[in-house]
Structure formats: C-alpha cells, structure tokens
Amino acid sequence: MSNSKLYKGSLNTIILKLLNEHDKMYGYEITQKVKALTKGELKITEGALYPALHKLEAEGLLDVEVTKVDNRLRKYYKLTETGTKETVNKLEELADYIKTMQALVNPKLV
C-alpha cells in the first residue's frame, strides 16, 4: 500500500484526525505516527505531506507555531476551531465512502 494512490484522497483527513487526537504535531512526527499506526503499510512522503499541510493552513484549518528545539526551528501544526469542525465533517465523509465501497466490493457483509 505504500505505493498506492488510494490514500492521497484521504491525506487531509488523516492529518486532521491526527492533529485532533494529538493537539499539535510537527511534520516528521505526523509521518512517523502514520507509519506506526499502519505498521509500515502507509508511508507519507514529505512531498505529499507539506503541500497538504500548507493547503490546510491556507484554508484556515491549521495554525502554525514555530518553536526552537536544539538550536533548530520546528514548525508545529495544530487545528483551528474551524479545523476541528472540518475534521468531524471529513471523518463522516470518509466513513460514508468506506461504507459505500464495502457495499460494492463485498455486498454480503453489508
């Protein structure tokens, strides 16, 4: 699944869900959390992650906090109030999509 394009449509939802659960996270932390939760099945590249983070920030769903850690600047991302509301919407959309796909792929289970 690491090379799959299926997750790309869900990347924003994944990011929002993680930030909703962890208050604030930095980019590398997000990639490692996804890798750990999926037991290495899903690997988010920097080339996919950072454009998504910047887009979510531009849409007003994320705030950025810059902190100095070990003489380096680290950007932490956290949800805005609007981002928290959008997370609920995105998770509902994803659940509906999964349910619809399940009905198509394995109708006996529905």
N, C-alpha and C positions, 0 to 999 in steps of 0.2 A: 504494500500500500504506500510505501514511501515515495514511489514514483507516480502515484495515482493523481489524476487531475480532479477526482471527485471531491476531495476535501477543500479545494480552492473556493468553491461557492460557500463553504461553511467557515472559512477562516475568520471573518469578522465576528461571527457568533462564538467561535472558540475563544477568541481574545476577550470578548466582552464577558463571557462566562467565567473565565479565569480571574479577570480583574474584579468581578463581582464577588468571588469567593475569597480573594486574597488582598483586597483593599488596594495595594499598589505593587507593581512589579516592573522590572526592567526587561528589556528585550531578550537578552540571553536567558534570563530566568524563565520567561514565557516559553522559549523553545525547549528548554530542559524539562519543564513541567509537562509539556505535551508529550515529549519523548518518554518520560517516566510513566505517565498515566496510560499511554498506549503500548507500553512495553517495547518501545522502539519501532512500532509499526508505522507511526506517523512522525515524520521529521519535517519541521517547518524551517525553511531556509531563511537567511537574512534577507535575501532578495524578494521573498514573498512577505515576510513579517513587517519590515519597516515601511514599505509603501502602504500597507494596510493600517498600521498604527498612525501614520501621518494623515491618511484619509479620515480615519475615525476622529482624530484631533481636529481636523479642518471642519468636520461636520458638527463639532461641538459635543461629541460624546466622550472625549477624553481630555483630561488636564495633564500637563507635564510638569514635573517637579525635578529640578536639577540639583543633585547633591554631590559633594566632593567625597570620594571614597578612595583611600590610599593614594592621594595626590592625583586622582583622575576624576573627571566629571562623569556622573552616571545619571541618565535620564530615567526617572520613574514615571510610569503611566498609571493613572487612576481614573475611574469613572466620574463623570459629572452627574448631576441629578438627572439630566436628560438621558445620559448614557445608561444609567440604572434602569430607567423606564424602557429604553430601547432594548436592553438585554432581555427583559421579560417578553417583549414582542418577538424578538429574534428566536428565542428558545421555543416559543409556541409555534412559530413558523416552521422551525426545524422538526419539531415533534410531529406536526401535521404532515410534513414532507416524508418523514421516515414511515409514518403510518400508511401513507398512500403508496410508497414504494413497496412496503411489505405486502400490501394487498395485490400489487402487480406481480411481484416476484414469487410469493408463496401464499396464495389466496386461502389455502387450507388453515393457516394459522390465524387468520383474521376472523 
